[in-house]
């Protein structure tokens, strides 16, 4: 999918309709912007209900803890 948009004088970008429809994005939805090199990754912020059970079955062993930081 190669869709483009132009940054307006008010620093706004309209997301192309094809992208919005494919991703099922709606007006009023909240997004996070994650810098990636010379670009940015745009991700929708999940609703709290969508996070329920996300760590189910995760191992409690081998995770990184603050004790290994400087």
Secondary structure, 3 states (H helix, E strand, C coil): CCCCCCCCCCCCCCCCHHHHHHHCCCCCCCEEEEEECCEEEEEECCCHHHHCCCCCCCCCCCCCCHHHCC
